[in-house]
Structure formats: structure tokens, C-alpha cells
């Protein structure tokens, strides 16, 4: 499993952060009677959206790590640990042990001449 690079900011910013538990059920409508509902998985998955402020150099490091297939995310398909997340599972404690995976491409925009705001969505197991 990949590990969040030490050269990057280690904690997701609280501003712009939101979390949504993913639906663990599947629902089938029936011709007659109530819908049939069953559990799809016992693994708890949450969707987290967050942001970080980075320099251009840190953004290059992040993009290289995402593309790296050996120690990185192989384009975003590999799970990783080491990113500090506030998940609500413990009181005001940042958790670095959760398994995360990108749910799509990162997005970034300029804040100033030297800083960028990097936004991304993560899938988190057992948060």
C-alpha cells in the first residue's frame, strides 16, 4: 500500500472539508409490495472531499506520486495511508491510519503567485 509523501502537507484543511457515508445497500423495486433492500457490503466506506494549500513544487510532487505505479497511486487506483483526516470517529483527533483512494482527478487553482488550492475527493475505508 502506498504512503502519503512526507514532502506534502500532512493534514487535510478543515475549511472545504465534508464527509458522506456511502450507501451500503442495494434497493430493488418490486412489481407488487415493498422494495427489496439488501446489504451490498460490510466494509464501511465514506466519501471525503477536501482541500490543501500547496506550493507549485508540492503540487508537482503530488502529481508525480499519483502517476507513479511503484510507490505511488498508479494513476489513482491504489489505496494509501498516512494522510491526516478528521473523520469524526474520535473527538478532534486526526487519524493517519485510514486507507484512502482517490475518487477522481485532483483539481487545483491559484490562490496567489506562489500558492495553489488543491481539491480532491477520497474514498475512505472503515472511517
N, C-alpha and C positions, 0 to 999 in steps of 0.2 A: 504494500500500500504506500502511496506517495505521502510525503510530509510537506506541509506548508513551508516555503522557503524562509529561512531566518532573516534574509535581507529585506523582507517585506514587512509592512506594518502587521502586527500580530493579532489585533483585535478589531472586529467589525465595529464601525461607528454606531452609536445609539441612534443618532438622527438618521432618518431614512430607513430604519430597520423595521421589518414586520415579519411575522411568522404565521403560517397557516397549517394546521394538521391536514395531511392528505386523507382523502376518503378511503377507508379500508374495506368498504363494502361494494357489492355489485347488486344492482336492482334490475329485476326483470318484470315488466308489466305482463299481467295475465289477461286472457280474454274475459274471464269472469273471476270476480273476487279480488282480494288484495294482492298487491305486488309481492313477488317473492324476493326476499332480501337475504343475502348470504355474505359471509366474511370472505374477502379476497386474500388477505394476508394477516399473519400475526405480527409481522415486523412493523413497528410504528415508524412512519415516515412523515417528516414535516417539510414544508416548503418555506425557505427563508429568503427574503430579499434584503439586501444590504448595500452599503457603500463604504468606500475608503478614500481618503485623500492620499495621493501618491505623487512623487516626482516623475518626470519622464523616464529617468533611469530605472526606477522601481517598476513602472509600467512595462518597460522592455523586459525586465526580469520576469514579471508575471506572465507576459505573453509567451516568452521562451519556455517557461515551466509548463504552461498549458499545452504547448505543442510538443514538448519532449515526451517521447514514448518510453524512455528507460527509467528515469527517476521522477518524471512528471505525470501529467494527466492524459497523455496520448490523445490530444485534441479535445479533452473534456470527458472521456468515457471512464477514466479511472477514479476510484474513491481516494480520498486523502484525509489526513488528520492534522492537528496542530494549529488550526485557526481558532482563535478565541471567540466564542459565541455566548451571548446571553440568551438562554433558551427558556428561562422561567422554571426550570426543573429544580433549581436551588435558589435561595434568596440572594440576589445581587452577586452571584458568583459566575465568573467567566469559566466556561468549560472548554478545554483544549483537546479532549479525548474523543469527541464525536466524529463519526465517519461522515464525510461530506462528498458531494459530487455536483459539478456544475449542471444546471438545468437548461443551459443555452449559452449563447455567446456573451462575453462581458461587454459593457457599454462604458464609454468614457467621454468626458467633456472637459474643456479648460475652465479652471477657476480663476487662475491668474497666469502670468507669464511663465511661472515655474511649477505650478501645481495643477493636478488633474483630479477630477472626481470620477472614481471608477465604481460602477454599479454592476451587481451580478445577482443571480438567483441560484440558490443551492437547494439540493435535496439532502436532508439530514436523517440518518438512521438513529432510532432509539433516543431521540432528544428528550 
